[in-house]
Amino acid sequence: MNKCSKCGTTVQEILETGFVGCEKCYDLPEVQNAVLKMYGGKTHKGE
């Protein structure tokens, strides 16, 4: 199971709760994929 090297939060915990433990959690590939699926892209299209 992948987990954050800084805070120890697991990918499973993040995906189940929707909460990351720290800023380093966003470096995990599974978290990056989940964020990309949720928000669709890197370009802000709103106001």
DSSP file (Angstrom, degrees, kcal/mol; ACC not computed):
  #  RESIDUE AA STRUCTURE BP1 BP2  ACC     N-H-->O    O-->H-N    N-H-->O    O-->H-N    TCO  KAPPA ALPHA  PHI   PSI    X-CA   Y-CA   Z-CA
    1    1 A M              0   0    0      0, 0.0     2,-0.2     0, 0.0     0, 0.0   0.000 360.0 360.0 360.0 127.2    0.0    0.0    0.0
    2    2 A N        +     0   0    0      8,-0.0     9,-2.4    26,-0.0    10,-0.4  -0.513 360.0 174.5 -73.8 140.3    1.4    3.4   -1.0
    3    3 A K  B     -A   10   0A   0      7,-0.3     7,-0.2    -2,-0.2     2,-0.1  -0.976  38.6 -85.6-143.9 159.9    1.6    6.0    1.7
    4    4 A C     >  -     0   0    0      5,-2.7     4,-1.1    -2,-0.3    21,-0.1  -0.403  27.2-145.4 -66.1 133.1    2.9    9.5    2.0
    5    5 A S  T  4 S+     0   0    0     19,-0.2    -1,-0.1     1,-0.1    20,-0.0   0.701  96.3  44.3 -73.5 -18.9    6.6    9.6    2.9
    6    6 A K  T  4 S+     0   0    0      3,-0.1    -1,-0.1    16,-0.0    -2,-0.0   0.912 131.6  11.3 -90.8 -50.1    6.1   12.7    5.1
    7    7 A C  T  4 S-     0   0    0      2,-0.1    -2,-0.1    15,-0.0    -1,-0.0   0.614  90.3-124.4-109.8 -14.8    2.9   12.1    7.1
    8    8 A G     <  +     0   0    0     -4,-1.1     2,-0.2     1,-0.3    -3,-0.1   0.506  53.3 152.4  85.6   3.2    2.2    8.4    6.6
    9    9 A T        -     0   0    0     -6,-0.1    -5,-2.7     1,-0.1    -1,-0.3  -0.500  40.7-130.4 -67.7 133.6   -1.3    8.8    5.3
   10   10 A T  B  >  -A    3   0A   0     -7,-0.2     4,-2.0    -2,-0.2    -7,-0.3  -0.486  12.3-121.0 -86.1 157.4   -2.2    5.9    3.0
   11   11 A V  H  > S+     0   0    0     -9,-2.4     4,-2.8     1,-0.2     5,-0.2   0.896 115.4  57.1 -59.3 -40.7   -3.7    6.3   -0.5
   12   12 A Q  H  > S+     0   0    0    -10,-0.4     4,-2.2     1,-0.2    -1,-0.2   0.916 106.2  48.8 -58.1 -44.9   -6.6    4.2    0.7
   13   13 A E  H  > S+     0   0    0      2,-0.2     4,-2.5     1,-0.2     6,-0.4   0.911 112.3  48.8 -60.9 -43.0   -7.3    6.6    3.5
   14   14 A I  H  X S+     0   0    0     -4,-2.0     4,-2.7     1,-0.2    -2,-0.2   0.928 113.4  45.6 -64.2 -45.3   -7.2    9.6    1.1
   15   15 A L  H  < S+     0   0    0     -4,-2.8    -1,-0.2     1,-0.2    -2,-0.2   0.830 116.1  46.4 -69.9 -31.2   -9.5    8.0   -1.4
   16   16 A E  H  < S+     0   0    0     -4,-2.2    -2,-0.2    -5,-0.2    -1,-0.2   0.886 126.5  26.0 -76.2 -39.7  -12.0    6.9    1.3
   17   17 A T  H  < S-     0   0    0     -4,-2.5    -2,-0.2     2,-0.2    -3,-0.2   0.748  91.8-131.8 -97.8 -26.5  -12.2   10.2    3.2
   18   18 A G  S  < S+     0   0    0     -4,-2.7     2,-0.4    -5,-0.4    -4,-0.1   0.510  70.9 115.3  83.4   4.5  -11.2   12.7    0.6
   19   19 A F        -     0   0    0     -6,-0.4    -1,-0.3    -5,-0.2     2,-0.2  -0.916  54.2-150.2-112.2 133.3   -8.8   14.3    2.9
   20   20 A V        -     0   0    0     -2,-0.4     3,-0.1     1,-0.1    -9,-0.0  -0.642  13.2-137.9 -92.6 157.8   -5.0   14.4    2.4
   21   21 A G  S    S-     0   0    0     -2,-0.2     2,-0.3     1,-0.2    -1,-0.1   0.812  75.8 -19.0 -84.9 -31.5   -2.6   14.4    5.4
   22   22 A C  S >  S-     0   0    0    -13,-0.1     3,-1.0     1,-0.0     4,-0.4  -0.936  76.4 -83.1-161.8 178.8   -0.2   17.0    4.1
   23   23 A E  G >  S+     0   0    0     -2,-0.3     3,-1.0     1,-0.2     4,-0.1   0.783 120.1  63.9 -66.0 -26.8    1.0   18.8    0.9
   24   24 A K  G >  S+     0   0    0      1,-0.2     3,-2.1     2,-0.2     4,-0.3   0.733  84.4  75.7 -70.3 -22.8    3.3   15.9    0.1
   25   25 A C  G X  S+     0   0    0     -3,-1.0     3,-1.6     1,-0.3    -1,-0.2   0.811  83.7  66.9 -57.8 -30.3    0.3   13.5   -0.3
   26   26 A Y  G <  S+     0   0    0     -3,-1.0    -1,-0.3    -4,-0.4    -2,-0.2   0.615  87.4  68.7 -69.1 -11.0   -0.4   15.2   -3.7
   27   27 A D  G <  S+     0   0    0     -3,-2.1    -1,-0.3    -4,-0.1    -2,-0.2   0.634  74.6 103.4 -80.0 -14.8    2.9   13.7   -5.0
   28   28 A L  S <> S-     0   0    0     -3,-1.6     4,-2.4    -4,-0.3     3,-0.5  -0.527  74.8-135.9 -70.8 130.2    1.4   10.2   -4.9
   29   29 A P  H  > S+     0   0    0      0, 0.0     4,-2.4     0, 0.0     5,-0.2   0.857 103.0  54.0 -56.9 -37.9    0.5    9.0   -8.4
   30   30 A E  H  > S+     0   0    0      2,-0.2     4,-2.0     1,-0.2     5,-0.1   0.877 110.1  47.1 -65.2 -37.1   -2.9    7.6   -7.3
   31   31 A V  H  > S+     0   0    0     -3,-0.5     4,-2.5    -6,-0.2     5,-0.2   0.907 110.7  51.8 -70.3 -42.0   -3.8   10.9   -5.7
   32   32 A Q  H  X S+     0   0    0     -4,-2.4     4,-2.3     1,-0.2    -2,-0.2   0.912 111.0  48.4 -59.6 -42.8   -2.7   12.8   -8.8
   33   33 A N  H  X S+     0   0    0     -4,-2.4     4,-2.2     2,-0.2    -1,-0.2   0.902 111.1  50.2 -64.1 -41.6   -4.9   10.5  -10.9
   34   34 A A  H  X S+     0   0    0     -4,-2.0     4,-2.2     2,-0.2    -2,-0.2   0.911 111.5  47.8 -64.1 -42.6   -7.9   11.0   -8.6
   35   35 A V  H  X S+     0   0    0     -4,-2.5     4,-2.7     1,-0.2     5,-0.3   0.905 110.9  51.6 -65.3 -41.3   -7.6   14.8   -8.7
   36   36 A L  H  X S+     0   0    0     -4,-2.3     4,-2.2    -5,-0.2    -1,-0.2   0.898 110.9  48.1 -62.7 -40.4   -7.3   14.7  -12.5
   37   37 A K  H  < S+     0   0    0     -4,-2.2    -1,-0.2     2,-0.2    -2,-0.2   0.887 114.7  46.4 -66.3 -38.5  -10.4   12.6  -12.7
   38   38 A M  H  < S+     0   0    0     -4,-2.2    -2,-0.2    -5,-0.2    -1,-0.2   0.905 126.2  26.3 -70.4 -41.5  -12.3   14.9  -10.4
   39   39 A Y  H  < S-     0   0    0     -4,-2.7    -2,-0.2    -5,-0.2    -3,-0.2   0.532  91.8-140.9-107.7  -7.9  -11.3   18.2  -11.9
   40   40 A G     <  -     0   0    0     -4,-2.2     2,-0.3    -5,-0.3    -4,-0.1   0.185  64.1  -0.6  77.8 -17.7  -10.6   17.2  -15.5
   41   41 A G        -     0   0    0     -6,-0.2    -2,-0.0     1,-0.1    -3,-0.0  -0.990  69.3 -98.3 178.1-179.0   -7.6   19.3  -16.3
   42   42 A K  S    S+     0   0    0     -2,-0.3     2,-0.5     2,-0.1    -1,-0.1   0.524  88.9  89.4 -99.6  -8.7   -5.0   21.8  -15.2
   43   43 A T  S    S-     0   0    0     -3,-0.0     2,-0.4     2,-0.0    -2,-0.0  -0.806  73.2-133.6 -99.1 125.7   -6.6   24.9  -16.7
   44   44 A H        +     0   0    0     -2,-0.5    -2,-0.1     1,-0.1    -1,-0.0  -0.619  25.3 176.8 -75.1 127.1   -9.1   26.9  -14.7
   45   45 A K        +     0   0    0     -2,-0.4    -1,-0.1     0, 0.0     2,-0.0   0.390  51.7  79.8-113.7   0.5  -12.1   27.7  -16.9
   46   46 A G              0   0    0      1,-0.0    -2,-0.0     0, 0.0     0, 0.0  -0.090 360.0 360.0 -93.6-163.5  -14.3   29.5  -14.4
   47   47 A E              0   0    0     -2,-0.0    -1,-0.0     0, 0.0    -3,-0.0   0.428 360.0 360.0 -93.5 360.0  -14.3   33.0  -13.1
